[in-house]
Amino acid sequence: MEETLDILAHEVVHARRKYTLKIFLGGLFVVFIEILIALLLRKAGIVDALIIAFGAAWFVDLLLRAVNRRFEYEADLIGARIAGRDVMISR
């Protein structure tokens, strides 16, 4: 029963802070960057444009993964407080 409360508290934090929406919008931003760079570099040749576009998107994706990791950590921390615990997971 305690695990269920922990999970619910964690998910409530995600919902209240709109973490899922933010990560979704970040994913859309990655696609937008790929398209924009490919369009801007279309004269350089399709292969070069795609390599640069995907390289830039890969970099932004790394940033999004770091942000997502931070969101998960915060959801665990705040969820633990809601559930009345010091920590939810051990490192």
N, CA, C and O of each residue as an XYZ file, in Angstrom:
364
protein
N       0.822     -1.197      0.000
C       0.000      0.000      0.000
C       0.869      1.264      0.000
O       0.527      2.266     -0.628
N       2.004      1.197      0.720
C       2.885      2.366      0.756
C       3.466      2.668     -0.614
O       3.616      3.832     -0.987
N       3.797      1.614     -1.373
C       4.334      1.822     -2.716
C       3.308      2.502     -3.613
O       3.663      3.354     -4.428
N       2.051      2.135     -3.470
C       0.988      2.747     -4.269
C       0.888      4.238     -3.959
O       0.741      5.053     -4.869
N       0.964      4.589     -2.704
C       0.927      5.999     -2.309
C       2.136      6.739     -2.862
O       2.015      7.876     -3.320
N       3.290      6.104     -2.820
C       4.505      6.718     -3.374
C       4.352      7.004     -4.870
O       4.675      8.091     -5.350
N       3.853      6.007     -5.586
C       3.683      6.160     -7.042
C       2.656      7.240     -7.345
O       2.877      8.078     -8.220
N       1.547      7.229     -6.640
C       0.522      8.258     -6.869
C       1.051      9.653     -6.565
O       0.781     10.591     -7.315
N       1.793      9.802     -5.489
C       2.363     11.110     -5.149
C       3.339     11.562     -6.230
O       3.337     12.730     -6.619
N       4.166     10.650     -6.712
C       5.127     10.951     -7.779
C       4.387     11.430     -9.032
O       4.773     12.432     -9.635
N       3.335     10.723     -9.421
C       2.588     11.073    -10.628
C       1.799     12.373    -10.461
O       1.626     13.120    -11.424
N       1.326     12.644     -9.255
C       0.648     13.915     -9.000
C       1.604     15.079     -9.225
O       1.217     16.109     -9.778
N       2.848     14.917     -8.798
C       3.851     15.962     -9.020
C       4.052     16.176    -10.519
O       4.112     17.315    -10.982
N       4.157     15.089    -11.275
C       4.293     15.221    -12.733
C       3.119     16.010    -13.317
O       3.312     16.907    -14.137
N       1.927     15.674    -12.895
C       0.731     16.335    -13.436
C       0.667     17.800    -13.028
O       0.403     18.668    -13.860
N       0.906     18.076    -11.757
C       0.801     19.456    -11.267
C       1.848     20.375    -11.890
O       1.581     21.549    -12.147
N       3.023     19.840    -12.125
C       4.115     20.655    -12.691
C       4.208     20.562    -14.211
O       5.090     21.156    -14.831
N       3.274     19.799    -14.804
C       3.186     19.665    -16.260
C       4.484     19.172    -16.899
O       4.861     19.619    -17.982
N       5.157     18.254    -16.222
C       6.413     17.720    -16.734
C       6.213     16.971    -18.054
O       7.011     17.123    -18.980
N       5.164     16.173    -18.143
C       4.925     15.391    -19.350
C       4.690     16.303    -20.544
O       5.209     16.048    -21.631
N       3.922     17.350    -20.354
C       3.672     18.313    -21.429
C       4.968     18.992    -21.860
O       5.212     19.176    -23.052
N       5.789     19.360    -20.897
C       7.049     20.036    -21.214
C       7.978     19.130    -22.025
O       8.620     19.595    -22.967
N       8.059     17.857    -21.677
C       8.900     16.926    -22.421
C       8.323     16.692    -23.820
O       9.076     16.597    -24.789
N       7.010     16.600    -23.932
C       6.371     16.451    -25.240
C       6.682     17.644    -26.136
O       7.050     17.480    -27.299
N       6.532     18.843    -25.584
C       6.834     20.047    -26.364
C       8.318     20.105    -26.737
O       8.666     20.569    -27.823
N       9.172     19.645    -25.858
C      10.592     19.574    -26.174
C      10.856     18.631    -27.338
O      11.696     18.914    -28.192
N      10.147     17.518    -27.377
C      10.269     16.581    -28.499
C       9.816     17.212    -29.810
O      10.438     17.012    -30.853
N       8.737     17.967    -29.749
C       8.286     18.688    -30.945
C       9.328     19.709    -31.386
O       9.524     19.932    -32.581
N       9.990     20.322    -30.422
C      11.033     21.287    -30.726
C      12.191     20.613    -31.470
O      12.766     21.200    -32.387
N      12.530     19.393    -31.079
C      13.588     18.644    -31.767
C      13.210     18.435    -33.231
O      14.035     18.638    -34.122
N      11.973     18.032    -33.480
C      11.519     17.824    -34.856
C      11.555     19.145    -35.624
O      11.979     19.180    -36.779
N      11.115     20.223    -34.993
C      11.144     21.537    -35.629
C      12.567     21.925    -36.014
O      12.792     22.436    -37.111
N      13.516     21.691    -35.137
C      14.920     22.005    -35.432
C      15.412     21.200    -36.632
O      16.083     21.735    -37.515
N      15.074     19.916    -36.659
C      15.489     19.089    -37.788
C      14.953     19.637    -39.109
O      15.691     19.748    -40.088
N      13.691     19.970    -39.130
C      13.068     20.480    -40.356
C      13.663     21.827    -40.734
O      13.997     22.052    -41.897
N      13.796     22.717    -39.771
C      14.325     24.052    -40.047
C      15.746     23.993    -40.613
O      16.046     24.636    -41.618
N      16.597     23.236    -39.978
C      17.979     23.146    -40.456
C      18.029     22.481    -41.828
O      18.789     22.914    -42.694
N      17.235     21.442    -42.036
C      17.210     20.787    -43.343
C      16.760     21.764    -44.427
O      17.313     21.764    -45.526
N      15.768     22.593    -44.130
C      15.302     23.575    -45.113
C      16.347     24.650    -45.373
O      16.561     25.051    -46.516
N      16.993     25.112    -44.318
C      18.003     26.155    -44.478
C      19.226     25.674    -45.246
O      19.886     26.455    -45.932
N      19.521     24.398    -45.127
C      20.723     23.858    -45.752
C      20.434     23.036    -47.004
O      21.303     22.293    -47.460
N      19.254     23.149    -47.558
C      18.908     22.304    -48.704
C      19.811     22.547    -49.903
O      19.990     21.651    -50.728
N      20.387     23.745    -50.016
C      21.300     24.020    -51.127
C      22.657     23.338    -50.919
O      23.401     23.133    -51.878
N      22.974     22.992    -49.693
C      24.250     22.340    -49.393
C      24.230     20.875    -49.810
O      25.266     20.210    -49.805
N      23.083     20.387    -50.161
C      22.945     18.981    -50.519
C      22.150     18.270    -49.447
O      22.302     18.552    -48.258
N      21.316     17.363    -49.860
C      20.385     16.703    -48.945
C      21.112     15.899    -47.866
O      20.682     15.887    -46.713
N      22.181     15.245    -48.221
C      22.894     14.420    -47.243
C      23.532     15.299    -46.174
O      23.413     15.020    -44.981
N      24.209     16.365    -46.605
C      24.832     17.278    -45.640
C      23.791     17.921    -44.733
O      23.994     18.036    -43.524
N      22.680     18.336    -45.322
C      21.622     18.972    -44.544
C      21.057     18.017    -43.497
O      20.825     18.399    -42.351
N      20.842     16.780    -43.905
C      20.293     15.800    -42.961
C      21.282     15.483    -41.847
O      20.887     15.340    -40.690
N      22.551     15.373    -42.183
C      23.565     15.096    -41.155
C      23.601     16.228    -40.136
O      23.632     15.975    -38.932
N      23.596     17.465    -40.600
C      23.625     18.609    -39.686
C      22.328     18.689    -38.879
O      22.360     18.945    -37.675
N      21.194     18.472    -39.537
C      19.903     18.537    -38.842
C      19.813     17.492    -37.741
O      19.407     17.790    -36.618
N      20.195     16.266    -38.074
C      20.117     15.214    -37.063
C      21.159     15.400    -35.963
O      20.918     15.036    -34.812
N      22.309     15.963    -36.310
C      23.314     16.269    -35.288
C      22.807     17.299    -34.296
O      22.985     17.149    -33.088
N      22.180     18.342    -34.807
C      21.620     19.378    -33.928
C      20.489     18.803    -33.079
O      20.394     19.080    -31.884
N      19.640     18.006    -33.705
C      18.530     17.399    -32.964
C      19.054     16.441    -31.892
O      18.481     16.356    -30.806
N      20.138     15.720    -32.191
C      20.728     14.819    -31.204
C      21.199     15.600    -29.985
O      21.001     15.168    -28.850
N      21.825     16.756    -30.225
C      22.291     17.590    -29.120
C      21.116     18.072    -28.262
O      21.172     18.015    -27.033
N      20.060     18.543    -28.916
C      18.886     19.010    -28.176
C      18.250     17.838    -27.426
O      17.770     18.007    -26.305
N      18.246     16.655    -28.035
C      17.699     15.472    -27.376
C      18.481     15.148    -26.101
O      17.887     14.761    -25.095
N      19.800     15.303    -26.134
C      20.605     15.099    -24.925
C      20.188     16.071    -23.822
O      20.076     15.691    -22.656
N      19.961     17.315    -24.201
C      19.499     18.305    -23.225
C      18.140     17.915    -22.648
O      17.911     18.035    -21.444
N      17.242     17.447    -23.513
C      15.918     17.028    -23.040
C      16.016     15.847    -22.078
O      15.271     15.773    -21.101
N      16.927     14.934    -22.355
C      17.104     13.798    -21.447
C      17.587     14.261    -20.074
O      17.161     13.730    -19.048
N      18.470     15.244    -20.059
C      18.949     15.797    -18.785
C      17.804     16.473    -18.038
O      17.675     16.323    -16.823
N      16.980     17.210    -18.763
C      15.831     17.879    -18.147
C      14.854     16.834    -17.614
O      14.338     16.973    -16.505
N      14.603     15.794    -18.395
C      13.686     14.747    -17.962
C      14.195     14.053    -16.704
O      13.423     13.738    -15.798
N      15.491     13.821    -16.661
C      16.074     13.206    -15.462
C      15.855     14.096    -14.242
O      15.542     13.611    -13.154
N      16.022     15.399    -14.437
C      15.789     16.364    -13.353
C      14.326     16.325    -12.908
O      14.036     16.350    -11.712
N      13.406     16.265    -13.874
C      11.982     16.182    -13.551
C      11.681     14.941    -12.722
O      10.927     15.013    -11.752
N      12.264     13.802    -13.096
C      12.034     12.561    -12.355
C      12.572     12.667    -10.930
O      11.925     12.218     -9.983
N      13.739     13.253    -10.783
C      14.319     13.425     -9.459
C      13.421     14.311     -8.598
O      13.138     13.988     -7.445
N      12.976     15.435     -9.171
C      12.111     16.345     -8.417
C      10.786     15.682     -8.060
O      10.281     15.865     -6.953
N      10.217     14.907     -8.996
C       8.959     14.213     -8.710
C       9.147     13.206     -7.581
O       8.262     13.053     -6.739
N      10.285     12.520     -7.550
C      10.574     11.598     -6.452
C      10.709     12.348     -5.133
O      10.146     11.935     -4.119
N      11.448     13.439     -5.148
C      11.693     14.201     -3.929
C      10.397     14.786     -3.363
O      10.096     14.618     -2.181
N       9.645     15.463     -4.204
C       8.399     16.085     -3.748
C       7.349     15.028     -3.437
O       6.584     15.167     -2.483
N       7.314     13.956     -4.255
C       6.381     12.855     -3.982
C       6.651     12.212     -2.640
O       5.717     11.837     -1.932
N       7.917     12.081     -2.281
C       8.266     11.515     -0.976
C       7.757     12.404      0.147
O       7.254     11.916      1.159
N       7.889     13.707     -0.038
C       7.376     14.629      0.986
C       5.861     14.512      1.128
O       5.332     14.509      2.240
N       5.166     14.416     -0.013
C       3.706     14.271      0.018
C       3.323     12.977      0.730
O       2.369     12.946      1.508
N       4.076     11.904      0.459
C       3.776     10.602      1.049
C       4.262     10.489      2.487
O       4.030      9.475      3.145
N       4.942     11.536      2.981
C       5.394     11.532      4.364
C       6.670     10.751      4.590
O       6.867     10.167      5.655
N       7.542     10.738      3.587
C       8.811     10.020      3.706
C       9.966     11.000      3.540
O       9.802     12.110      3.033
N      11.129     10.559      3.981
C      12.331     11.374      3.763
C      12.816     11.213      2.327
O      13.188     12.188      1.675
N      12.810      9.995      1.848
C      13.217      9.703      0.467
C      12.274      8.647     -0.097
O      11.682      7.856      0.637
N      12.154      8.658     -1.417
C      11.313      7.651     -2.050
C      12.155      6.520     -2.601
O      11.758      5.357     -2.541
N      13.317      6.857     -3.138
C      14.211      5.843     -3.669
C      15.594      6.053     -3.079
O      15.959      7.168     -2.707
N      16.346      4.994     -2.999
C      17.726      5.148     -2.530
C      18.642      5.195     -3.740
O      18.383      4.545     -4.753
N      19.712      5.964     -3.630
C      20.643      6.089     -4.762
C      21.712      5.051     -4.661
O      22.593      4.988     -5.518
